[in-house]
Amino acid sequence: MRAKTIAGLLVTACLTWSATALAQVENPDFRIRAKFRTPNDGSWISDESVGGADFRVQSRFLQVYYGGVHRQDEFKFKVSLDFTLVSGFAENFPGSIWDTDYDVYINDGFVGRLYMNTSTLGEGALEYDSRHPDPPALPLPEEFPDPVGPGDVARAFPAAATLPAFGDPLPAGTPLFEQTFGEEFARGDVNQDGKVDEDDFPFLDSNFDPADLFGPHIGPVAGDFTGDNRADIFDYYLFLENWTDSHDPPAAPAGATDAPTPTIAAPGLRLAIANPFVHGREIRLYVPAAGEVSLDIFDVSGARVASRAVPTSGAGWQSIPFAGRSDGGATLPAGRYFYRARAGRDVVTGSFVLLR
């Protein structure tokens, strides 16, 4: 495998990292979405899906794989709401709390106003198109957050009396909608048909390169399902995790091993997170020598939520159970987390997104 050197350390990751890979391919296969659903409160519009926020990469040359959508990429961002198909719409929507324009925020910054009822009662959209900003789409503002990826949060508040400035912080009160962005297509669904199946396997099989002799492998069409610019056993593990067909999945590509040991000039601590989309099941560490390895996981406030100390008898991969729970056994909510692993003088830090 090929190693990436970051501050003298070698890191491998099988999740959504803060680092981003750019590819020159024609298949736009990075999409994230936050679906908006009304509260389950027994009202006329209880627990109804009414739209959401959606990013879709448009460029055929600069595509972001699993690292977030950047301003330099050509993509569409759209927030749309449609209440017209909800039972009781005609009687209940006019004059309700939902009958309002909306101020849209990504994380804690204002990104635009969604105007309702401009053409049809109960419908509205806010859209930025960085490639073809034809009306009603808008050109992408310079202040648009960069990047935006899984784990970020979209919120929609009732429109304020005064239009906020771009980037203004969240207003007081409770948003009418709040949802975390997740990837629209499961990793491994290369052809984006909603299934991870035998039609997707050839992309990994034909590009499988456990020794990384022909890398970098950027994007799913090159066999990289995990976002680490490799086509190796971790991509196969993820393919198995997301397999959708009722029959057995294909066997691992030729040359696959269950415990790949990287060949690197200066061995150091390496980290990988497997099975990211079912709460996480294990964290794999490659340690350069015998000794104790410590691993700490922090939430976005900086509070440590989980820690592990693992004795090792020699160099090699170590599996640490991690089911997305705190040290106290509580289920960790979906969102971004930070990690720090230490083995001797080697320290690896970074972030990942836990999806549920």
N, C-alpha and C positions, 0 to 999 in steps of 0.2 A: 504493500500500500504506500501511497505517497503521503508524506506528512507535511502539514503546514506549520511554519515556525511563527509563533507569536510571543514576542519578548523572550526569545530563547527557549520557549516551551513548545511541545508538539501536542496538538489537540485534534481529536476527532469527535464529531458530534452527529447524532442521528435525530435531531429535532429542529425546531425553528430557532436558529441562532441569530445574534445581533449582526454577525457578518453576512454579507449578501453576495451572491454570485450573479454575474451577468452572462447572458448567452446570446449567440448569434444563430438562431434557429427560427423556423417559421411557425411553430405550433404554440399559440398563446395559451399556456396551460396553468397560469397562476391566477386564481380568482379567490377572493375572500368575500364573505357576506355576513351581515348582522341582520337577522330576521326580527321584525317587530311584531309583537303579539300583545293583545290587550290583557289586562289583569283578569284572573279567574275569580270575579267577585259577584257573580250571579246577575249582573246587569244585562241589558239587551245586547251588549257587545262583548259579553264575557268570553275570555279565552279565544279570541278570534285573530287569525293571521291577516294583517292588513298591509304588509309591505316590508320595507327594510332598506338597509344601506348596502351597496354592492360596489366592489372594485373589480374591474376586469382589465388586464393588461392587453393593450392593443398593438403595440409595436411588433413587427416581424423581425426586428434585429436586436433591440435592447430589452430583453425579458428578464424579470427578476424571478428567481426560483427559491421559494421558501425562505426568503429573508425580508419580505415586506415590499410594498410598492413605493418607489422613489419618484421624486419630482422629475428626474431626467428621463424616466420611462414614459412611453406613450400609452395612456390608459384612460378609461372612463371611470368616473366616480359618480354614482347616482343614488340619491335617497328618494324613494317614492312611497306614497301612501294612497291607498284606495279603499274607501269604506263602502263603496256602492253595492258590493255583493253580500254584505252582511244582512242577515234577516232583520227586518224592522228598520232598515236604513231610512226610508222616506219619512217615517213617523218620528223617529228618535234622533237622527243626526242633526238636523238644523237646530242651532242654539245650544247643543250639548258641549261638553268640555273638549270634544274631539273636533268640533267645528271651529277651527282656528288656524292661523298660519303657524309655522313651527320654526324655531331657531335650532339649528343643528350644530352639535359639538362632536369633535373627535377627542377622546380623553378629556382634557380640561380646557380645550381651546375652541372658540367659535369658528365655524367654517362656512356658514351661509344660512340664508333664510329660505325655507320651503313655503312657497305661496300656494294656498289651497283655493279651490273653487274658481280659478281663473278661466277655465274653459268648461269644466264639468263640476257640478256640485259633488263634493266628497272625494275629489281626486286632486293630486298635486305632485310635483317633482322638483328636485334640485339636482342639476346635472353639470358636471365639469368634464370637458373632453379636451385633453391636452393635444390631440392630433387634429381634430376637425371640429373646432368650437363653433358650429353653426347654430343659430337660434333654434330652440330656446336654450341649447347648451351654452355654457360660459367657458372662456379661457381659464386655465388653471392659475390662480393667484400665486405670486411669489412666496407668500407666507404660508402656503399650504403645508401641513405637517409632513415631515420627512424623517424616516419612512413611516408607512402605515402597514401593519401586518397583523397576523393572528394574535389574539390577546389584547389588542387595543379595543377601546369601547366607543360605540356610537350612542349618542343621547339626543333626544328631541324634546325640547321644552315648548310650552306655549309661547308664541312670539311676544317679545317685550315691546313696550310702548315706543322705545327708541331702538333702531337697528344697531346691534352691537358691532364693534370693529373686529376685523379679522384677528383671531387669536385671543380675544377677550376671555377671561376665565368664566367658569360655570356660574350661572345666577343662583340666587337662593331659591329654595323650594325643591320639589320633586319632579323629575322629568316624566313626561307622559310615556316615553319609550326609552329603554336602556338595554343594550344588548352587546355582547362581546363578539368581535369578528372571529370567524373560523373559516377554514378552507372549504370551498364549495365542493371540490372533488377530492375523494380519498386519494392519498398518495399511492401510486401504483396504477391509477386509472389514467393511463397515458392518452388514450383516445377519447377520454371524457364522455363516455357513454353511460356513466353512472354505475359501472361495474368494474371490479378488479378481477380479471379473468384471464383465460388462456390467450385472448387477443392482445393483452398487455405484456405477457411474459416474454415474447421475443425481443422486446426492447432491452430487457435485462440480460437475457440469455446471449444475445449476439454481441453485447457490449461488456460482458462480465470480465473483469480485469482485477482479480484479487491482489496481484502484485503491483498494480498500477503502472504497468509498462506503457500504456497507451493513453494515459490521462492528459489533461483533466477531463472528467466526464461531467459535463454541465447540463443539468436538466434531465427530466424523465425520458426524453427521446434518446438520451445517451446512457440510459440505465441507472441514473442517479435518482432514486426515489426519496432519499433521506436528506438531501441538501448539503452533503459534505464534499461534492465534486468527485465522488468515487462511484464505481459500480462494483460492489463487493457483497459479502455475506450479509451485511446489515440491511442492504436493499432487499435481499431475498427474505430476510426475517420480516421486514415491514410488508412486503408483498403477501406473505403468508398471513400476517395479522389482519390485513384488509381484504383477503380473498372472499369473494361473494358467491361463487358457484357451489352447487350442492355436491358435485363430485370432488375427488381429491385434487389438490393443486399439483402442478408439475414438480418433479424432483429438482433439487438444487442444481444450478448450472455446473458443468464440468469444472473441476478445480476448486470447488467450494469446500471449506472446512468449517467446523463448528467453533473453533477457537483460533481465529487468524492472528498470527503474531507478526507485527509489522517489521519490515527490514528498514532500519533507519541508521544513519551515520552516527548520530549521537543519541542513544536511547534516552527517553525521558518519560515523564508521566503523561498518559493519554487518557481521554475520557470519552465514553459514548453512552447515549441513553437509548435504550431499545423500547419497542412497543409503545410509542408515544401517544397513541390515540385511544388506548383503553386504560386510562388512568396511569399508565406507566407500570412496569413490572420489575424492572431491574435497572441498575446503573452499572455499566461495565467500565472498569479501570484497568489500563495496562500499566503495570508498575515496573520500573527498571531494575529493581533489586529487592532483596528481602528487607523487611522492616514493617513499620506501621503506616497505614494510609488513613488520613482523616478526610471526611467529606462533610461539608456544611451547606445547607440550603436555606436561603433567605427569601422573605417576601419583599414586595416593592417598597415597604416602609423601612427595610433594613433589619427587621426582626428575624432572628434565626428560628426556623420552624421545624427543622429536622437535622440530625447530625448522625454520623456513623464513624466508627473507628474499626479498621480492619487490619489484623495482623497478616502478613504475607511471608511465605517461606522462600520465595524466589521471584525472578522476573517472570512476567506473564499476565494474562488477563484474569481479573478477579470480578465475580458477579456479586453485587450488593442488592439485596431485596429492597424495592421501593415501590409501594403501591399507591403513591400519591397521598400519604397520610403523614401527619405530624408525629413528633416523638411521643406525644400523648395519645396517639391513636385516632385523632380527629381527621376527617376527610378534608383535604386541602381544596379550596375552591379553584375553579378554572382561572387561569391568568398567567402573568409572567412571573418567573422566579429567577433567582440568581444562585449560582453555586460557587464553591471554593473547595478545591481538592488539594491536598498537600501530601507529598511523600519526600521526606528528607528536605533537600533544598528546592525541590521542584514544586511549583504552585501553578495550578490551572484555575482560571476564573472565567465566568461567562454567564449567559442567561439562556433560559428555555421557556417555552410556553406549554403549560399543562392544559389540555383540552378535555372536556367531558361531554 
